[in-house]
Amino acid sequence: QVQVVESGGGLVQPGGSLRLSCTASGPFWTYVMSWYRQALGKKRELLASIGHVGEHYENSVRGRFTISRDTAKRTVDLQMDSLKPEDSAVYYCKARNDGGAEYWGQGTLVNVSA
């Protein structure tokens, strides 16, 4: 079973920055890695992905969030800048292998508040 673990959430003021990190077991270099978030009462939404052909960002975070990957360290990070209260959510990392199987982490809470 692939283990996915997120870290780095916390409380940050509006306009501030936060960096989330995710690690996954197994053949990390083969995975497409993605970050999602789910705010209270809302559906889980895709934010960004990084895979074999590059990066993808949803419009809601393009220009503010940056996804990066370090295969040697087996990590994928999400740098979040210019944070807004509406960015408050539980942030999830997902690994998808070549066969299409998906593995989720337990989530990390981000609270953007003054």
Secondary structure as the mmCIF struct_conf table of DSSP 4:
data_model
#
loop_
_struct_conf.conf_type_id
_struct_conf.id
_struct_conf.beg_label_comp_id
_struct_conf.beg_label_asym_id
_struct_conf.beg_label_seq_id
_struct_conf.end_label_comp_id
_struct_conf.end_label_asym_id
_struct_conf.end_label_seq_id
STRN STRN1 VAL A 4 SER A 7
STRN STRN2 GLY A 10 VAL A 12
TURN_TY1_P TURN_TY1_P1 PRO A 14 GLY A 15
STRN STRN3 LEU A 18 ALA A 24
BEND BEND1 GLY A 26 GLY A 26
HELX_RH_3T_P HELX_RH_3T_P1 PHE A 28 THR A 30
STRN STRN4 VAL A 32 GLN A 38
TURN_TY1_P TURN_TY1_P2 LEU A 40 GLY A 41
BEND BEND2 LYS A 42 LYS A 42
STRN STRN5 GLU A 45 GLY A 51
TURN_TY1_P TURN_TY1_P3 HIS A 52 VAL A 53
STRN STRN6 GLY A 54 TYR A 57
TURN_TY1_P TURN_TY1_P4 ASN A 59 VAL A 61
STRN STRN7 ARG A 62 ARG A 62
TURN_TY1_P TURN_TY1_P5 GLY A 63 ARG A 64
STRN STRN8 PHE A 65 ASP A 70
TURN_TY1_P TURN_TY1_P6 THR A 71 ARG A 74
STRN STRN9 THR A 75 MET A 80
BEND BEND3 SER A 82 SER A 82
HELX_RH_3T_P HELX_RH_3T_P2 PRO A 85 ASP A 87
STRN STRN10 ALA A 89 ARG A 96
TURN_TY1_P TURN_TY1_P7 ASP A 98 GLY A 99
STRN STRN11 GLU A 102 TRP A 104
STRN STRN12 THR A 108 VAL A 112
#
